[in-house]
Amino acid sequence: MTATAVLESPSVTTDAPASTSPLTRDEVTELIERNLPLVQHVLFQVAAHYPRHADREELAQAATLGLVEAAHRFDPARGDRKSVV
């Protein structure tokens, strides 16, 4: 799943209430795009331990949603990290 597909998905929004994210919408979007390859890498490693009948697309959606939520909660004042996760 590409960053564009994630951001254009009707179930994913990069709008967060001002009180939960000190970042602008563009900054949140960049954070998601920059960290999506990391999420896909971790997902690939984790999925190898799930049974074959497990829905890989559902795991990918849950992982991506976790990234989006983490991007909204990210506070650069608490320290600058290379990735959200």
C-alpha positions in Angstrom: 0.0 0.0 0.0 1.4 3.4 -1.0 1.4 6.5 1.1 -0.9 8.1 -1.4 -3.3 5.2 -1.2 -3.3 5.3 2.6 -4.0 9.1 2.7 -6.7 8.8 0.1 -8.5 5.9 1.8 -12.0 7.0 2.9 -11.4 5.3 6.3 -8.1 7.2 7.0 -8.0 10.9 7.8 -5.0 13.1 8.5 -7.2 15.7 10.3 -6.8 15.6 14.0 -8.2 17.8 16.6 -5.7 20.7 17.4 -5.4 19.5 21.0 -4.0 16.0 20.0 -1.3 17.0 17.5 1.1 19.9 17.5 1.9 19.2 13.9 0.2 20.7 10.8 -1.7 18.5 8.4 1.2 18.6 5.9 3.7 17.6 8.7 1.5 14.7 9.7 1.2 13.6 6.1 5.0 13.8 5.6 5.5 11.8 8.8 3.2 9.1 7.6 4.8 9.0 4.1 8.3 8.8 5.6 7.5 6.0 8.0 5.2 3.8 5.8 8.2 1.7 4.5 9.1 1.0 8.1 5.6 -0.2 8.8 5.6 -2.4 5.7 9.0 -3.9 6.7 7.8 -4.7 10.3 4.5 -6.1 8.9 6.4 -8.4 6.5 8.4 -9.8 9.5 5.4 -10.2 11.7 3.1 -11.7 9.0 5.6 -14.5 8.6 4.6 -15.8 12.0 0.9 -15.7 11.4 -1.0 -18.7 9.9 -1.4 -18.7 6.1 -5.2 -18.2 6.5 -4.7 -14.9 8.3 -5.9 -12.0 6.2 -2.7 -10.2 5.3 -4.6 -7.2 3.9 -6.3 -6.7 7.3 -3.0 -6.9 9.1 -1.7 -4.2 6.7 -4.6 -2.0 7.3 -4.2 -2.3 11.1 -0.5 -1.6 10.9 -1.1 1.5 8.7 -3.9 2.7 11.0 -1.4 2.4 13.9 1.1 4.6 12.0 -1.6 7.2 11.3 -2.6 7.3 15.0 1.1 7.5 16.0 1.7 10.4 13.6 -1.2 12.3 15.1 0.1 11.7 18.6 3.7 12.5 17.7 5.1 15.5 19.6 8.5 16.8 18.4 8.9 18.7 21.6 9.4 15.4 23.4 12.4 14.6 21.2 13.3 14.3 17.6 13.4 10.7 16.3 14.2 9.3 12.9 10.8 7.4 12.9 7.5 7.6 14.7 7.5 4.0 15.9 
